[in-house]
Amino acid sequence: MTLPSRRRSVLKTLISAAVWAGGLLPAWVARAAERNAPAFDAKTLDEGLAAAAVADAVETDLIVLKAPDIAENSALVHIEIESKLPDTRSILLFAEKNPQPFVAQFDILPGMDPFVAVRIKMAESAFLRVVVRAGGKSYVVRRETKVTLGGCSG
Amino acid sequence: MADPIKMRVTLAGDVATVKALIPHPMETGLRKDPVTNDMVPIHFIHHVVASHNDKPVLDAQWSRSVSKNPFLEFRVRGARSGDRISIRWEDNRGASGTGETVIK
């Protein structure tokens, strides 16, 4: 059977989803269905923020965003995020000039501290933007990181 | 089969700091193969769940912008020696992997 590779990967996804739905980790499957594809697929920051429903985030100093001023390797930019906002539910990370600016979303479930560290690729020097959903509202901090070479090729 | 996830956990009081490295190419779909000159197809982890004694504590959605062989650090509260920390990922092709470690 020769399917175009795209269709095959869709099929694979469907099959694996069906396997999981067979009883293994139902919570995993339920959450996996919630991926906000329009936000992740958005090609501009404004579209991404709107699709993630965080365009109205309020500036705060209760989110700590650690990132290098100048990244030596744009394919490995180390970022640490800590929220001091009560009732932090989600941490959303954007690299404002990446081809798709929405980099990652971390949902903080009970039992976890509102802290994550991750390494990302940056296409060019840009502001990083962290939005935290806490107590039913959205809050934002921004920080500029310069890169010497683009990271999306590496 | 994917290579195993490398995990290191340090316990301070009841807070377990978990550092993990997940072997994965994390291809953006924007890179050319230097030999064949063809575009390397997009291939990235899009979902990660970390659990403490099988109870999910972190549920992450990722894009292709997360680095190759992703590094992830997080902190679990209410942890004790002997508890299990596990990570499970799934990529855009439907492949998945898991890793588990016991807190010392």
Interface residues (C-beta under 8 A of the other chain):
Chain A: S5 S9 K12 T13 I15 S16 A17 L25 A27 W28 R31 A32 R35 N36 F40 A75 L76 V77 H78 E80 A95 N98 P99 Q100 F102 V103 A104 Q105 F106 D107 I108 L109 P110 G111 M112 D113 F115 V116 A117 V118 R119 I120 K121 M122 C152 S153 G154
Chain B: V15 T28 L30 R31 K32 P41 H46 H47 V49 A50 H52 K55 P56 V57 L58 D59 A60 Q61 W62 S63 R64 S65 V66 S67 K68 P70 F71 L72 E73 F74 R75 V76 R77 G78 R88 E90 N92 R93 G94 S96
